[in-house]
Amino acid sequence: MNPLGVGDPLRLGPYRIIGVLGEGGMGKVYLATDKSGRPAAVKVLRPELAHDQHLAQRFVREAHTAQAVTGKGVARVLAAQMEGGRPWIATEFLAGPTLEEAVAAHGALDDLAVRALASSLAEALEAIHSAGLVHRDIKPANIVLTSDGPRVIDFGIARPEHGLTLTTTGQIPVTPGYGAPEQVLGQRVTGAADVFSLGAVLVFAATGRRAFTGPHVAAVQYAVVHAQPDLGSLSPQLAALVAPCLAKEPALRPSPGQIARVFSTPKSARTLWRQGPVFQEIKRRESAVHRQTASAESSVERLPARRRFLAWGLGGAVLTAGGGGSAWWLTERAANALPPAGDAPDAALLKAENEGIRPKPLWGPVEAAARGPLPTPVVLRDVVIFAARDGGLTALEVTDGAQKWTLPHLSPRARQFAVDRDHFAAADESGRLFFIEASTSAEKWSVADADVALLLAADAGGIYFLTKKGKLRAVDTAGRKVRWTGPSVKTTEDGTGPLAAAGRNRLVLSLPSGDVSVVDTTTGRSVWEIRGQGTTALQPLVDGDTVYLGGRTLAAVALAEGRQLWAVDAYTKPEGTEGGWGPPALDGEGVIAADGAFVYRFTTSGTRDTTLFADLKGTRSPLTPPVIQGNCIWVIEGMPEFGVSALSKPSDKRVWTYERDDRGPWTMTGAGNRVFLISRGKVVAMPVF
């Protein structure tokens, strides 16, 4: 990073400019921080280009379109506007080397790593295409490796499907060897072009060489259009998967969703590459950026735990920070690491020798929550969000329990849930749907005629809910309008509705009757169902192409078509109730669920783990999924008055139980080495081992 020079801005919108990352044909890129100290990369269009009002306005307009992309595999566009006659775009600042640098420094990836890369990038493309965009320049230099996985960058090139690519005079509009044949020929470009580019990227990742080569650019482009790709160095299994992506005809290429499914990796892949040179390089860069922004923003008290570099494409060239890579994101997070959802700042872990001694809360109890049964709290970035004591929703700082904001107009009865890493969905009593930034409570957009009664789930393309007439409905997060309205869904007399989870174009509904119904999120049509899975609604768990269900059996079911992969009958039938499994959770080693008074773990193939963690008090299976934080599994005991217990993963026993005199009911969630417990309006944050 270079220091600011004469003529460089000191502030653009909410961003304080710290230094210069680089300069290219389209503009200049600055390192900046927002009001909370979070780093961003701000790209400013060159003055001579900004004088073209049509170009400048399109620059900002299309950046606003790109803000609709919220998938975790994409470097998000944060803001864009005209200022002082010059347009600028702010994006996430990503830490880590590019895929191109990683392969150059450490060699090609093995088949398992390539499969994981393909699945992650396909999910990113699915998010981009769901927003109505085509990236148009997927290549190794536009993929940054971070602690959370590969991220697609450079929305200076992504365009609406019928739009044009912003290029300067004399530039090649596609990257030779990665652009699709239709791009080379100047034909209409759709999302299928990104799939072709992904195929070429996978060949490079697996071999260190390009799929199409030639002595000069024209020869490479000719090969893209007329020659077959060089797949000779790929394993037969990998070649069979990659070849369809590189079909000359766009219609013959698979969709990103199909790619994500066929390239899905076994759960054992999470244990690979726990450490390595790329992972260490990513951590080193995160620390370096932390120091840079901390010194520049000394007035900011807290900085996010993770820092990210951004490699911005400038006029066809890519600015990166150097380094290397391998199967970086496949490292299973250490037992003490925070889960991927939430991105809350980490709390310090208790020492192992304190196990068995009930610790003091990190903070609380704070009387801030509504009384009675509550929807599960949401942890996003630096806040935990829940139903407020005096109505509406409120947020407390995860670090100290201080109140961050309150939104009294929102309805807790409609529920709230995370839509992406920074935003949550909520509704008011009129049924208006809101898309809100968690850290600031800023409303990003709303849909007045959504008619929300009960929010259910979200994925990269939509938010799903029940209307006040009981119909299933989807709102498109890109178009910000109703996508479809489906059939009616039964609720109980007291208004209790289904619990749901979404993923891979499927919405899984666990109904109050105990039945499970699954719909296609692109059409709203039913695709499969299971009758009598349980006796009440239990939170389903979607992981990749599998959904895990509690109830009369603990079951793993193929998400796409409803094929049962395995199932385990309940072991116990307590007197006076029907036995059954509570809702499941994943801990990186297997599936965790409680059956009556006992907690078990199964491998993701359905094999019983011989470890029995602990017996619970009471006889009922918990209706809340276990929370995994640190080396503990947290469960709500079978009866509310028995409190919440932390079970030790290493020692297979109850570590301690947290109880209060007012005796439940309990709600809990976890993130960042903290477990947040709510009971009778009081909120506490507990530490973990």
C-alpha angles and dihedrals in degrees: 000000000000126000121257116272137201110304095020114128120246094205136016116189108309092343125101110211114230106172148331118275096183149299134245144164095293101039151298128301123213134191108234142165130219126224092280093051095254112148123239138173113235118200117199122196116239115262093241090053094042089060087069097084093193091053093044094050092047090048090059096036094054091045088057088051089052090056087075089071106096104161116133091235094063131078100240125232104232104185144341134188147139115267126174090351093303125100122224137186126206120204139171115288107231127204121215143051125292121255088251092057093042094055092043092053102037107018135245122329123248122247096266092051091047091051091051090047091051094049093049095046092046090056089051091052089049089057092047094049092045087061090056094254136125116206096208096190110061106159137137092267090057094055116083121196115225138169088265096048139273117333128199113228141183111069087172082090103034110103141183108270094257096036132098130253115251105236132153124238113289096015121130105244093217134037108254111250095016105056115091123250091254090055092050090050094047093242129144110296125215135169088282088076089063089052090055090050090049090055090053090048091053091052089053092047092051099042109018088236134094123257091227123038139170143157092264141010095268091053091051092050091048089053091051091056101037112015132073117250119257103250096152095111094052122095112256091249094051094042090055090055097043099044096073090055089060097052112139093226113069092215091061095057121096122248120252089252091055091048092051090053100046093044095046113135130224116260089247088072088077091071094056124102096012086170134012145139095276094048089050091048091052091051091048091053093047089054092047093053090045090057093045096050093040092055092045093046100040090150091064111093100201131029126194114265094235125056124194135203119214121216101204122197107232115192093326096319124098126226111213137162099233129241138111143269151201132163089332102158094043090077107115105236111254113259090259098050124109119254118258094250117079103017090219118172109267122255121215116265123239117245116262092239089065090065110126094028113100106237128218116259117265084233140341163354087214116180098223108112133087116256124247130035111342136193112258110280118247123229115200126164106313102349142070112214127204145140109303125234093238096039135282124048129308136188130213127197108258091219101055110000094248114152111257101181146331128216106193095178094066122093118234089195089068089057126226131234142171117271096183139340094296109023140061135196124234139156139212129228092270090060097252112153118226130197106201137183106238101212096049104022087232113158108233097183142331140201112222098193097046091108093208118190100160128009114220115175146321140216136179093290108035155006116237127205148144119262124224088263091055097254124140112244138179128206117201109233091206099047092030092220139101110289099186143339117220138189127308118275119210120239130185124264091263091053097258108158137189128293114230149186130192136207144129093022092307133111113200115204122193102198128211087247090062093250120127121222126185127197134189106251092210094059109013091236123138114252104175143345143193119217119214098004088149143338099257141016113290125183109261119217120221116197116171109305095344132081120202118209135191126206130084086352134023097235140183112205131184104251097214101054107007097249111160111239096184141331137195121204119230112269099209137046108192117211113270096014137065112254120239148141121278120226113298133236134193122233101182092263101058149312117312122201139150123234111195105304099350137076120215139181126215129185115248087257091061099256114144114245108225090224115103106193101198146312116256129224115256127017107264124099111242114257092208121075117249115262117225116206128153110333093329138091112212120208135175107235119246094261122042094233091061094068131212123315131204113215120201115234095201099044100034096227143100108276095193143317126238112216136169132201091239090060113216156243091211135210123182146174136168143214139147096022091306133108116206115209125190124190130157092349095309124117125201132176114215127200123232137217 
